[in-house]
Amino acid sequence: MQSQHFCLIFLLCAWRSLAGHASWEQPVDNSTMLHHDKRYFTVGIPGQGTANSIGENSQPWPNAKIRYCFADDEAETELNDHVISGMQLWYEHGLNENVFKMVKIGRTECMGDRANHLVVSYNGQGHLGSSVGKIVANPPDQPGPSMMLSTLDSVGMLDVRANVAHEIGHAWGLLHEHQRPNLWSAFNYFTGSSQYYDAFLFTCQNMRDYQAKLAEHGQGVMDNACKLRSAAEAIDFSAKEYLPILARGVFREPDFITSPDAVDWDSLMLYASGCGGAGVASPGNDQRAPVLQRRDGTALSPIVLKTQPSVMDVAALSALYAEAERSMSDMTLLMDPKHPKNSRFRDLFKSSSGRCL
């Protein structure tokens, strides 16, 4: 299976997303950049050039509608209500319910046109993952958009609804907030710049699969895998879901970020400190070793668990699907007097005595 399409982490915090993705954002004037000018980190928009895309591998869902089915009866029984609840969480925090739709369809129809539908499978061991956006099918390794969900509350945000909503965010096209390359000091090596804000302390050795990979590959390989996402990918080490994405030729951000305010610390797409760490966890009792921590000058603080999308998460999806939102807002119903054919509609309605036409 090609790692850039569908991902699976064998971790207590087992979120996986599309590898090899890039950033997208609206153009900004760096001289006037304020703390609320978040750099949206999503799949690309077709027709906006290579600077806004992940090659040709992924794009937004047409008309802001995800048509999905469950892989089997077990998945539908275990996950149906959770998928509905996870999408509802986005609506509750501002996502336009009239525009963004997840529509469940029959399994026969879904599997018969696999490339255009999301297939949701169930995992009872706490593994979660999703392709990002509407990926291009590449059978047999990647037949089409896929999502894997679990109902365990000992993984991720230690909250099943939040975990499902995180994966739904990926399915719509959101990438991880913490993988924006200009938030990492490691990016300085590649750019020659010293002006990038170092947002995180990444303690690679605290990762749940670090010791197993060390025993398998040795210290030299692991030193590289803890610094370079490509090296982590080469040995299927889970650090690839944390390290910055360096997508040569497609990455576009402001020249520098100098403040922690540039990070959306409330984002549901930002891993909490314990995510992926060695140790055990349950709601209210997170004993996982910290993998990502927030830098505040010389001080460190934990990145907290989240239970809902942030304002900027919602804004990112609204920006990504702006055309679909405009189309919906431009629609005028026939019974609206402003519609150019309203008078004809009224005449037909009267002649039908109010019956359906």
BANU-42626 format. One record per residue (C-alpha): residue number from 1; residue in three letters; x, y, z. Coordinates in Angstrom, 1 decimal. Each point is the difference from the previous one (the first is absolute). Layout:
BEGIN
    i   aa       u       v       w
  NUM  ALA       X       Y       Z
...
This chain:
BEGIN
    i   aa       u       v       w
    1  MET     0.0     0.0     0.0
    2  GLN     1.4     3.4    -0.9
    3  SER     0.6     2.0     3.1
    4  GLN    -0.9     3.3    -1.7
    5  HIS    -3.6    -1.0    -0.3
    6  PHE    -1.1    -1.9     3.1
    7  CYS     1.7    -0.2     3.3
    8  LEU    -0.2    -2.2     3.1
    9  ILE     2.0     0.4     3.2
   10  PHE     0.3    -2.8     2.5
   11  LEU    -0.1     2.3     3.0
   12  LEU    -2.2     0.7     2.9
   13  CYS    -0.5     3.3    -1.7
   14  ALA    -0.3    -1.3    -3.5
   15  TRP    -1.0     2.8    -2.2
   16  ARG     1.3    -0.2    -3.5
   17  SER    -0.5     2.2    -3.0
   18  LEU     1.2     0.5    -3.6
   19  ALA     3.8     0.0    -0.3
   20  GLY     1.7     2.2    -2.5
   21  HIS    -2.5     2.8     0.1
   22  ALA     0.5     3.7    -0.3
   23  SER    -1.5     3.2     1.3
   24  TRP    -2.6     2.3    -1.4
   25  GLU    -0.9     3.5     1.1
   26  GLN    -1.3     3.2    -1.3
   27  PRO     2.7     2.5    -1.1
   28  VAL     1.0     2.4     2.9
   29  ASP     1.9     3.2     0.4
   30  ASN     2.8    -1.0     2.4
   31  SER     0.5     3.6     1.0
   32  THR    -3.5     0.1     1.5
   33  MET    -0.2    -3.6     1.3
   34  LEU    -1.9    -0.2     3.3
   35  HIS    -0.4    -2.8     2.4
   36  HIS    -3.3    -1.0    -1.4
   37  ASP     1.4    -0.4    -3.5
   38  LYS     0.3    -3.8     0.4
   39  ARG     1.6    -1.9    -2.8
   40  TYR    -2.7    -2.5    -1.0
   41  PHE     1.6    -3.4    -0.5
   42  THR    -2.2    -2.0    -2.4
   43  VAL    -0.1    -1.8    -3.3
   44  GLY     0.3     2.1    -3.1
   45  ILE    -2.6     1.7    -2.0
   46  PRO    -0.2    -1.2    -3.7
   47  GLY     1.0     2.6    -2.5
   48  GLN     2.0     2.2     2.4
   49  GLY     3.4    -1.2    -1.1
   50  THR     2.6    -2.3     1.5
   51  ALA     0.6     2.4     2.9
   52  ASN    -3.4    -1.0     1.3
   53  SER    -0.1    -3.7    -0.5
   54  ILE     1.3    -3.4     1.0
   55  GLY     0.9    -0.9    -3.5
   56  GLU    -3.1    -1.7    -1.5
   57  ASN    -0.5    -2.4     2.9
   58  SER    -2.8     1.8     2.0
   59  GLN    -2.5     2.7    -0.3
   60  PRO    -3.2     1.3     1.7
   61  TRP    -3.2    -2.0    -0.3
   62  PRO    -2.2     1.2    -2.9
   63  ASN    -2.9     2.2     1.2
   64  ALA     1.2    -0.5     3.6
   65  LYS    -1.7    -3.4     0.2
   66  ILE     1.6    -3.1     1.3
   67  ARG    -1.9    -3.1    -1.0
   68  TYR     1.1    -2.9     2.2
   69  CYS    -0.8    -3.5     1.1
   70  PHE     1.2    -2.5     2.5
   71  ALA     2.4    -2.8    -0.9
   72  ASP    -2.2    -2.7     1.5
   73  ASP    -2.9    -0.6     2.4
   74  GLU     2.3     0.1     3.1
   75  ALA     1.3     3.4    -1.0
   76  GLU    -3.5     1.3    -0.5
   77  THR    -1.2    -1.3     3.3
   78  GLU     2.9     1.3     2.0
   79  LEU     0.5     3.4    -1.8
   80  ASN    -3.2     1.3    -1.6
   81  ASP    -1.0     2.1     3.0
   82  HIS     3.6     1.2     0.6
   83  VAL     0.4     1.3    -3.6
   84  ILE    -3.3     1.9     0.3
   85  SER     1.1     1.4     3.4
   86  GLY     3.5     0.9    -1.2
   87  MET    -1.4     2.0    -2.9
   88  GLN    -2.6     1.6     2.2
   89  LEU     2.9     1.2     2.2
   90  TRP     1.3     2.1    -2.9
   91  TYR    -3.5     1.4    -0.6
   92  GLU    -0.3     0.9     3.6
   93  HIS     3.2     2.1    -0.2
   94  GLY    -0.9     2.0    -3.1
   95  LEU     0.4    -2.2    -3.1
   96  ASN    -2.8     0.8    -2.5
   97  GLU    -2.4    -2.8     0.2
   98  ASN    -1.7     1.1    -3.2
   99  VAL     3.2    -0.4    -1.9
  100  PHE     2.1    -2.8     1.5
  101  LYS    -1.7    -3.4    -0.3
  102  MET     1.0    -3.5     0.9
  103  VAL    -2.5    -2.3    -1.8
  104  LYS    -0.2    -3.7     0.8
  105  ILE    -0.8    -2.2    -3.0
  106  GLY    -0.5    -3.7    -0.6
  107  ARG     3.1    -2.2     0.1
  108  THR    -0.6    -1.4    -3.5
  109  GLU    -0.2     3.4    -1.6
  110  CYS     3.0     1.2     2.0
  111  MET     2.3    -2.9    -0.8
  112  GLY    -1.2     0.0    -3.6
  113  ASP     1.6     3.5    -0.4
  114  ARG     2.7    -0.3     2.5
  115  ALA     2.2     2.9    -1.2
  116  ASN    -2.7     2.5     0.7
  117  HIS    -1.2    -1.1     3.5
  118  LEU     1.4    -0.1     3.5
  119  VAL     0.1    -3.5     1.5
  120  VAL     0.0     0.0     3.8
  121  SER     1.3    -3.1     1.8
  122  TYR     0.1    -1.0     3.7
  123  ASN     3.1    -0.8     2.1
  124  GLY    -0.4    -1.4     3.5
  125  GLN     3.6     0.6     1.1
  126  GLY    -0.1     3.8     0.0
  127  HIS     1.5     0.6    -3.4
  128  LEU    -1.3     3.0    -1.9
  129  GLY     0.8     1.5    -3.3
  130  SER    -1.3     1.8    -3.1
  131  SER     0.9     1.0    -3.4
  132  VAL     0.0     3.8    -0.3
  133  GLY    -2.5     1.5    -2.4
  134  LYS    -1.2    -1.8    -3.1
  135  ILE     3.1    -1.9    -0.9
  136  VAL     0.5    -1.4    -3.5
  137  ALA    -0.5    -3.7    -0.1
  138  ASN     3.0    -2.2    -0.8
  139  PRO    -1.0    -3.6     0.1
  140  PRO     0.8    -2.4     1.5
  141  ASP     2.0     1.8     2.7
  142  GLN    -2.5     2.8     0.3
  143  PRO    -3.4    -0.7    -1.5
  144  GLY    -1.5     3.3     1.2
  145  PRO    -0.6     2.2     3.0
  146  SER     0.2    -1.9     3.3
  147  MET    -0.5     0.5     3.7
  148  MET     0.6    -2.3     2.9
  149  LEU    -1.6     0.8     3.4
  150  SER     0.0    -1.5     3.5
  151  THR    -2.4     0.4     2.9
  152  LEU     2.7    -0.2     2.7
  153  ASP     0.4     3.0     2.2
  154  SER     3.6    -0.8     1.0
  155  VAL     1.5     1.4    -3.2
  156  GLY     0.3     3.4    -1.6
  157  MET    -1.8     2.8     1.9
  158  LEU    -1.4    -2.7     2.4
  159  ASP    -3.5     0.9    -1.4
  160  VAL    -1.6    -2.1    -2.7
  161  ARG    -2.0     2.8    -1.4
  162  ALA     3.0     2.3    -0.3
  163  ASN     2.1    -2.8    -1.6
  164  VAL    -2.7    -0.6    -2.6
  165  ALA    -0.3     3.7    -0.7
  166  HIS     3.8     0.2    -0.4
  167  GLU    -0.1    -2.7    -2.7
  168  ILE    -3.0     1.7    -1.6
  169  GLY     2.1     3.2    -0.1
  170  HIS     2.6    -2.0    -2.0
  171  ALA    -2.6    -1.4    -2.3
  172  TRP    -1.2     3.5    -0.9
  173  GLY     3.6     1.0    -0.7
  174  LEU     1.6     1.4     3.1
  175  LEU     3.6    -0.9     0.8
  176  HIS     1.8     0.0     3.4
  177  GLU     0.6     3.4     1.4
  178  HIS     3.3    -1.1     1.6
  179  GLN     1.4    -1.1    -3.4
  180  ARG     0.2     3.5    -1.4
  181  PRO     3.8     0.2    -0.7
  182  ASN     0.6     3.7     1.0
  183  LEU    -1.0    -0.9     3.6
  184  TRP     3.1    -2.2     0.3
  185  SER     3.6     1.0     0.6
  186  ALA     0.9    -3.0    -2.2
  187  PHE    -1.3     1.9    -3.0
  188  ASN     2.9     2.5     0.5
  189  TYR     2.4    -2.6    -1.3
  190  PHE    -1.7    -0.3    -3.3
  191  THR    -0.7     3.8    -0.5
  192  GLY     3.1     1.6     1.5
  193  SER    -2.3     2.3     1.9
  194  SER     0.2     0.6     3.7
  195  GLN    -3.3     1.8     0.2
  196  TYR    -2.4    -2.9     0.3
  197  TYR    -1.8    -0.4     3.3
  198  ASP     0.9    -3.2     1.9
  199  ALA    -3.5    -0.9     1.3
  200  PHE     0.7    -3.5     1.3
  201  LEU     2.2    -2.2     2.0
  202  PHE    -0.2    -3.4    -1.7
  203  THR     1.2    -2.8     2.3
  204  CYS     0.4    -2.8    -2.5
  205  GLN     1.2    -2.6     2.5
  206  ASN    -3.3     0.3     1.8
  207  MET    -1.9    -1.5    -2.9
  208  ARG    -1.7    -3.3     0.6
  209  ASP     1.7    -1.8    -2.9
  210  TYR     3.5     1.6     0.4
  211  GLN     1.6    -2.8     1.9
  212  ALA    -1.2    -2.7    -2.4
  213  LYS     1.2     2.0    -3.0
  214  LEU     3.3     0.6     1.7
  215  ALA     0.5    -3.7     0.6
  216  GLU    -0.9    -0.7    -3.7
  217  HIS     2.0     2.8    -1.7
  218  GLY     2.7     1.3     2.4
  219  GLN     0.9     3.4     1.4
  220  GLY     1.3     1.6    -3.2
  221  VAL    -3.2    -0.7    -1.9
  222  MET    -2.1     1.2     2.9
  223  ASP     1.9     3.2     0.3
  224  ASN    -1.0     0.9    -3.5
  225  ALA    -3.5    -1.3     0.4
  226  CYS    -0.5     2.3     3.0
  227  LYS     1.0     3.1    -2.2
  228  LEU    -1.1    -0.7    -3.5
  229  ARG    -3.6    -1.0    -0.9
  230  SER     1.2    -1.8    -3.1
  231  ALA     2.4    -2.1     2.1
  232  ALA    -2.9    -0.8     2.4
  233  GLU    -2.2    -1.0    -2.9
  234  ALA     2.7    -2.3    -1.4
  235  ILE    -0.1    -2.2     3.1
  236  ASP    -3.7     0.5     0.8
  237  PHE     0.7     1.8     3.2
  238  SER    -2.8     2.0     1.5
  239  ALA     2.1     3.2     0.2
  240  LYS    -1.1     0.6    -3.6
  241  GLU    -3.4     1.2     1.4
  242  TYR     1.8     2.6     2.2
  243  LEU     3.0     1.3    -1.9
  244  PRO    -0.5     3.0    -2.3
  245  ILE    -1.0    -0.5    -3.6
  246  LEU     2.6     1.3    -2.4
  247  ALA    -1.8    -0.1    -3.3
  248  ARG     2.5     1.5    -2.4
  249  GLY    -1.6     2.1    -2.7
  250  VAL    -3.5     0.0     1.5
  251  PHE     0.5     1.6     3.4
  252  ARG    -1.1     3.6     0.5
  253  GLU     0.0     1.9     3.3
  254  PRO     1.1     3.4     1.2
  255  ASP     3.7     0.5     0.1
  256  PHE     0.1    -0.2     3.7
  257  ILE    -2.1    -0.6     3.1
  258  THR     1.4     1.5     3.2
  259  SER    -2.8    -0.6     2.6
  260  PRO    -1.8    -2.9     1.6
  261  ASP    -3.2     1.9    -0.9
  262  ALA     0.5    -1.3    -3.5
  263  VAL    -0.8    -3.5     1.1
  264  ASP    -3.6    -1.1     0.4
  265  TRP     0.5    -1.6     3.4
  266  ASP    -3.8    -0.7     0.2
  267  SER     0.0    -2.0    -3.2
  268  LEU    -1.5    -3.4     0.1
  269  MET     2.6    -0.9    -2.7
  270  LEU     2.8     0.7     2.4
  271  TYR     1.2    -3.0     2.0
  272  ALA    -0.1     0.2     3.8
  273  SER     3.3    -0.6     1.8
  274  GLY    -0.7    -3.6     0.9
  275  CYS    -1.1    -1.0    -3.5
  276  GLY     2.2    -2.9    -1.1
  277  GLY     1.9    -0.1     3.2
  278  ALA     1.0    -3.1     1.8
  279  GLY    -2.3    -0.8     3.0
  280  VAL    -3.6    -0.5     0.6
  281  ALA    -3.0     2.4     0.2
  282  SER    -3.6     0.2     0.7
  283  PRO    -2.4     3.0     0.3
  284  GLY     1.3     2.2     2.8
  285  ASN     3.1    -2.0     0.5
  286  ASP     2.6     0.5    -2.8
  287  GLN     3.2    -1.7     0.9
  288  ARG     1.6     0.1    -3.5
  289  ALA     3.4     1.4    -0.3
  290  PRO     0.0     3.5    -1.7
  291  VAL     1.0     0.0    -3.7
  292  LEU    -0.8     3.5    -1.0
  293  GLN     0.2     2.9     2.5
  294  ARG    -0.6     3.7    -0.6
  295  ARG     2.9     2.4     0.2
  296  ASP    -0.6     3.3     1.8
  297  GLY     3.3     1.7    -0.2
  298  THR     2.2    -2.2     2.2
  299  ALA    -3.0    -1.6     1.7
  300  LEU    -1.8    -3.1    -1.0
  301  SER    -3.7    -0.7     0.5
  302  PRO    -2.2    -2.9    -1.0
  303  ILE    -2.2     0.1    -3.1
  304  VAL    -3.4    -0.8     1.5
  305  LEU    -2.7    -2.5    -1.1
  306  LYS    -2.8     1.5    -2.2
  307  THR    -3.6    -1.1    -0.2
  308  GLN    -1.2     2.2    -2.9
  309  PRO     1.2     1.8    -3.2
  310  SER     1.4     3.4     0.4
  311  VAL    -1.3     3.2    -1.6
  312  MET     2.9    -0.1    -2.4
  313  ASP    -0.6    -3.7    -0.8
  314  VAL    -3.4     1.0    -1.2
  315  ALA     1.3     3.0    -1.8
  316  ALA     2.6    -2.2    -1.8
  317  LEU    -2.8    -2.2    -1.4
  318  SER    -2.1     3.0    -0.9
  319  ALA     2.9     1.4    -2.0
  320  LEU     0.8    -3.3    -1.7
  321  TYR    -3.7    -0.4    -1.0
  322  ALA    -0.6     3.7    -0.6
  323  GLU    -1.4    -0.7    -3.5
  324  ALA    -2.6    -2.5     1.3
  325  GLU    -1.0     2.5     2.7
  326  ARG    -0.4     2.8    -2.5
  327  SER    -2.1    -2.2    -2.2
  328  MET    -2.3    -0.8     2.9
  329  SER    -0.3     3.6     1.0
  330  ASP    -0.7     1.1    -3.5
  331  MET    -2.9    -2.4    -0.3
  332  THR    -3.4     1.7     0.1
  333  LEU    -3.1    -2.1     0.4
  334  LEU    -2.8     0.3    -2.6
  335  MET    -2.5     1.2     2.7
  336  ASP     2.4     2.9     0.8
  337  PRO    -1.4     3.2    -1.7
  338  LYS     3.6     0.8    -1.0
  339  HIS     0.2    -3.0    -2.3
  340  PRO    -0.3     1.0    -3.7
  341  LYS    -2.6    -2.8    -0.5
  342  ASN    -2.0     0.6     3.1
  343  SER    -3.0     1.3    -1.8
  344  ARG    -0.2    -3.0    -2.3
  345  PHE     0.4    -2.3     3.1
  346  ARG    -2.9     1.8     1.7
  347  ASP    -2.2    -0.4    -3.1
  348  LEU     0.7    -3.7    -0.2
  349  PHE    -0.5    -0.4     3.7
  350  LYS    -3.5     1.7    -0.2
  351  SER    -1.0    -2.0    -3.0
  352  SER     0.9    -3.2     1.8
  353  SER    -2.2     1.0     3.0
  354  GLY     3.1    -0.4     2.2
  355  ARG     0.6    -3.6    -1.0
  356  CYS     3.6    -1.2    -0.7
  357  LEU     1.0     0.6    -3.6
